[in-house]
């Protein structure tokens, strides 16, 4: 029963947030600060999600293999390597670090 209560509350909460967004007056949305924040918010959320997926495993911080692969990709990007080479470098370095026990 608790799970259905949680699902119902989530549905009501999502609908309320959507409704609140529709009820915001147009004048508020035209303000320069709101426009600037609306343009930057998706980038910030995507960066936060990417960082969480890249360096976390559950509640633990994982830096060894994933960070090494990303560092290799960053170096390849700085050297202006083609995209497939960047991906290959990241994959090979990550696999190598994992094979060595990291």
N, C-alpha and C positions, 0 to 999 in steps of 0.2 A: 504494500500500500504506500510506503514511503517513496518509492520510485515514481509512482504515478502522481503523487503530490509534487515532487520535484519537477517532473515534466510539465505539469499544469502551471506551476509557478513560473517556469522558464517561458512557456508560451505566452502567458499574460505579460511577463516582463518585456519580452521581445516586441509584442504588439504595442505596449505602452511607449517604448522607446521610439518605435516607428511613428506612432501617432504624435509624439512630442516633436519629432523632426518635421512633420507636416504642418504643425501648428505654429512654427516659428515665423514671425512676421517677415515679409520680404525686405523691409528696411534694415533689419538686423543683419541679414545675409549679404547686404550690399556694402557694409562697412569694410574699410581696407584691412583692418586687423583680422576680422573674421575670414575674409578672402585669403589672406596670407596664411593663416592657421589651417584653413581647409586645404590649401595647396600643399602644405608641409606635413600634415598629419599622416596621410597614407605612406609617405616615405619613412617617417619615423616608426610607424607600426611595422612596416615591412622589415626595416633594419633590426628592430627588436626581435621579431619572430625569427629572422635569419640567424641572429646571434644566439638565440635560445636553442634553435635546432642544431647549430653548428658546434656549440661548446658545452651542451648539457645533455645528460643522459638520465632522465628521471630527475632526481634531486641532487645528483652529483655533477661536478664540473669535470669535463673530459677535455684534456688538452693535448695529449700525446699524438696520436695518429691523425686525428682530424685537423689539428692546428698545423701539423707538418705538411699535410696535403694542401691546405689553404695557403700556406707560406710558399710552397712550390708554385702554385697557380699564380700567386701575386708576383713572384719573380718572373715567371714566364710572361705575364701581362706587361710588366715593366720593360721586358726585352722585346716587346711587340711581336710575340709569337702568334701564329694562327690559333684560332679558337680550339680546334681539335688537339693541337699540341698542348695547349693550356690544360685542357681536360685530361689528356693522357699523362701529363706531368703530375697533376694532382692525384690521379688514380694510382700511378706507379709508386709515388712517394708514400701515400697512405697505406697501400698494400705492403710496401717494404717495412715501414715502421711497425705495422701489425705483425708481420712475419718475424720481426726481431723481438717481439714480446711487448710492444708498446701499445 
